[in-house]
């Protein structure tokens, strides 16, 4: 008897449940259109997305998909908008809606064409291979009274990613020009790194070898390991460690241990602007069996510095400004790529960079650094200007 009652209950409630589902999709569309009129585009995207997910009416789905793509375009999410726009079934749109679709297509332009090609292309592998290559160049200028004049540098940095694995390689060459009888030199730097990431956790191992035509800067090796954890959707914690060896430094077999703790936090995300902050502390501990008069700063022992960087992104442009204070000797930065291998103290500085995403495959970055340094007992300022060009192969 109970079985018959259960069947009767489903026969009665099934049409009612279907009616509630259809009614709910209509309500989502009305709320989305209301948000569209108020220019509340994030809410607009959410409501129209819920409409396409819950409705079974093709005309309503097509209309909601159109408005969702328009709202995403208003939020400067052009790639996402194009992805949805090329999947709209235009035959179910009204004449008025078709005019809006044409305007959206013209606005998206290249992004729409790329999305259409990807949609019609053969199915990609489940785990595609991504490759990017960066070339950079710049100059570090040391004004009087520093014995150094300037350093010219140039390099390439490539990254290869597949599924959960990452591989990075790099090569850099820089040349020091000196004043008076202070000897200049040139050196080359090779960099390798490999990492694995799984869910919220990532680990990376790094190795850098430096060769030079001057003995004190030759055969330098830097080993590093880094770990990061995505604590929340907007918070990332990282710890990095480096072991550097300078066998020909004139200080005996000089070794340097460095640890860096940092946190990255996204603070807000508006329709046309988002911001995040990266802050951390770094400790550098040089150790040598003997000290000479020219590098007495090593006798000070542990060097500590703290830093904070602010990032602002709007559309295709990203602006970064950072400051740091404290003391650093033989420092390693930028994930093991930037190494300060000469015997000098860094005593604080400022950094600014500007990145332009010229296209979905190409980025251009300009970086400026200003740091106070001390060589022996002479204080000076090092000003760095760099340009970076990155191309993504995917």
N, C-alpha and C positions, 0 to 999 in steps of 0.2 A: 504493500500500500504506500509505504513511504517513498518507494522508487517512482511510482506513478505521480505522486505529488511533486517530486523533484523535477520530473520531466515537464509537468504542467507549469511549474514555476519558471523554468527556462523559456518555454514557449511564450509566456506572457511578458517576461522581462527583456528578452532579446531585442524585440523591436523598439522597446523604450530605451534600452541602452544605446542602440544605434541612433535613435533620434537625439539623445543627449550628446553623442559624439559629434554629429553634424552641427547641432546648435552651438557646441563649444567652438568648433572651427570658425563658424560665422562670427561669434563674439570676438575671437582672436583677430579676425580680419578688421572688424569695426574698431577695436582698440588700436590696432596697428595704423589704420587710416587716420584715426584721431591724432595719434602721435606724429604721423607724417605732416598733418596740417599745422601742428604746434612746433614742428622742426625738432622734435625729440627723437633724433635718428637712432640712438642705441635701443630705445624701447620699440621703435618702429621695426628694426631688424628682428628683435626677439619675437614680437607678436606675429609678424608675417612668416617667420620661420615655423612658429607653432601652427599657423594656418596650413602651411604646406605639409606639415607632418601629420596633422590630424584629419584633414579633409580628404574626401574621396571624389569630389567634384572637380573635373579637369579644368573647367573655366576658372573656378575660384583658385585652384592651385597655380595656374598660369598667371593670373592677375596678382596674386600674393607674391609669386616669385619675381615678377617684374618690379613691384614696389620694394621688395627686399633688396634687389640689386641696386635700385636707385638710391636707397638709404645708405647702403654700403659705399657707393660712390661718393655720396655726400660726406661720409666719414673718412674719405681718402683711402679706403680699402679697395683700391682699384683691382688688384689681382683677384681678391675674393669676389668682388662684384662681377668681374669678367667670367670667372668660373661658373657662377650661377646664371649669368645672362645667356651664355651659349647653350644652356640646357633648358631654356624657356621654350615651351611649345607655342609658337606664335600663332598657329592656326586657331587657337582657342581665344586669342585676344580680340578685343573690339577694335574698331578703326581708330578710336581715340587713344587706346592703349598702344596700338602699333606705332603711332606717331611718337609716343614717349619712348618706345623701344628703340626706334631709329635714332632719337636724340642721345639716348644712353650709349648706344653703339658708337656713335660719332665721338662722344666725350671720352670713352674708354680707349678708342683708337687702337694703338699697338697692343695694349693688354688684351683687348677683345680678340684681335687676330691671332695672338699667341695662344690664348685659351682655346680658340676654335681649332687650331692646328693640333694642340695636345689632345683635345676631345676626339678628333678624327684619326689620330695617330694609332699605330698598333699598340697593343697593351704593353706597358712597361714591365720589367722584371719586378718581382715582389720586393726585393731589396736592391734598389738602384745604387750605382756608384756615383759619388759626388766628388768633384775636383775643382779646386780654386787655386789661382796663382797670383801672387802679389809681387810687384817690383817697387822698390823704394830707393830714394836717394836724398841726401841732405848734407848739411854742413854745420859743424860746431865751431863757433868763433869765440876766442879767448882774448879779451882786450888787455891792454897794459894794466898792471906790471907783470902779468904771467909770462913765463918763459915760452909757453905754447902760443902759437899763432892761430891755427885753425886745423880742424880735422874734416876731411872730405870722406863721405861714406856712401856705399851703394850696395844693394843686395836684392836677393829674391827669396820668397818664402812660399812654399806650396803646401796644401793640405789635401788629403785624400780620406774620404769617409765612406764606410760601407756597413750598413746595419748597425751594430753596436761598437764598431771599431773606428778609430781615428789614427791617422799617420801624418806627421808633419816633417818637412825637411826644409833646410835653408842654407844659404851661402851668402857671406858678406865680406866685403873688402873695404878697409879704411886706411887712410894715409894721414899721418901727423906732420904738419909743417911747423917748424920751430923758429924762434927769434934768436939772434946773436949766435953763440956757439953751442946752444942747447941742441942736442942731436934729435932729429926727427926719425920716424920709422914708418913702415907699413906693415899691416898684418891682415890675415884672412881668418875667417871664422866659419866653421861648418857646424850645422845644428840638425839633430835628429830627435824625434819624439814620437811616442806611440801611446795610445790610451784605449780604455774600454769603459763604456757607460751602460748602465742597466737601471731602468726605472729612474729613480731620483738620485742615484749615486754614480760618480765618475772618478776614475783614477788615471793619471798620466805620468809616464816616465820620460825623462829628458836627458840628453847628453850634448855637450858643446865642446869642440876642440878648437883652440886658437893657435895659429902658427905665425911667426913674425921673423923679419930679417934682423931684429935686435934680440940678443940673448935673453934679456930680462923679461921679454914679452912672448917668449917662445915656449911651446909645449904646455900651454895652460889647458887644463881640463876642468869642466864643470859638470857635475852629476846632479840631477834633480828628480824629485817625485812630488806630485801634487794630487790632492783629493778634494772633491766638492760634493755637497749634498743639498738638494733642493728641499729645504725644510717645509716651506709653504709655497703656494703658487707664486707669491711675490717676494720670497726671501731665499737667498742662496748663501750658504756658508762654505768657505774654502780655507784650506791650509796647504802651504807649499814649503818644501825644504830643499836646500841646495848645499852641496859639498864641493868646494873649489880647491884646486891644487896649483900652486905657482912654484915649480921646482927650481927656476932660475931667477928668482926675484932679487937676489942679493941679500935676502933675509933668511937664508937657509931654506929649508923645505917648508915654505909658507902654506898653511891651510886655512880656509875660511868656511865657517858654518853659518848658514842663514836660514831663518824661519820667518814665514809671513802668515799672519792670520787676517782674514778679510771677510766682510759681509756685504752682500749686494741686495738692496731693497728697492722695489718699485714703490714710489710714493703716491702717484696719481696718474690717471689716464683719462683725458678729456677727448672729445671728438676730434680736435685738431692738434692736441699736444699731449705728450706723455713725458714723465720724469722718473729717473731712478738715481740712486746714490750708491757709491761704492766707497767703503772706508775700511781701514785696517792698520795694523801695527807690524813692524818689521824689526827683527833683531839680527845683527851681524856680529860674529865672534871670530876675529882673526887670531891665529896662533902660530908662533914662530920660535925656533930654538935660540935665535939671536936677533938683536935689533941694531940697526945702524942709525947714525945721526940724521940721515936724510928722511927717515920714515918713523920718527919718534911718535907719531900719532897712534901707532899700533900699541904703544905702552898704555894708552888710555883704555884698552880692553874693549869691552862690549860697546857696540854702537847701536842706538835705537832711533827709529824714525816712525812717525805716524802720518797717515795721508787720508785725504778725502777727495773724491771726484764726483762732480755733478753732471748728469747727462740730460739733455732736453732734445726730444725728437718731434718733428712736425713734418708730416708728409715724407718727402724724400731727403730731408735735411736733418742732421744730428750735430748738436753743439755740445762740447765737453769742456769743463773748466775744473782744474784741480790745484790744490796746494798741499805742501807737506813741510813738516818741520822736524828738527832733531839732528841726527848725525848719521852718516853712512860712509863705509869704507869697503872697497871691492864689492860693490853691490851688484845684485842680479835682479833684473826687472823684466816685465813684458813676457812672462812665461819662459824665461831662460834665454830669450833672444838678445836682450840688451844687457851687456856685461861691461862694467866699469873696471877694467883690468889694470889701470895705472895707479901708482901709489899717491893718492890724493884723498882729501876729505870733502864730502858733500854736506853742506850745512843748511839746506832748505831751498825751496824753489816753488815755481808755479808752472803749470802746463795748460795749454789750450789746444783744442783740435776742432776741425770742421770737416764733416763728411757729407758728400753729396752722392746719392744713389742715382747716377746718371741714367741707368736703365736697370732692368731686372737682372742683368748679368754683370754690370760694371759699377764699381765704386771708386770715388776719388776722395782722398783725405789729405788735408794740410795740418801739420802739427808744429807747435811752437813751445819751446821749453826755455826757462830762465832759471839758472841755479847758481847759488853762491858756493864757491869751492875754495879750498885751501891747499896749496902745494908747498910743502915744507912749512915755512912760516908766512908765506905770501898769500893774502886773500885776493880773490878775483871773482869774475862772473863768467859763466859759460852760457852762451846763447845758442840754442839749437833750432834750426829750421829744417823740416823734412816734408817730402811729398810722397804719397803712396798711391799706386794704381792697382786695383784688384779686379780680376776677371773670373767669373764663376762658370765652369763648364758643367752644365746639367740641363 
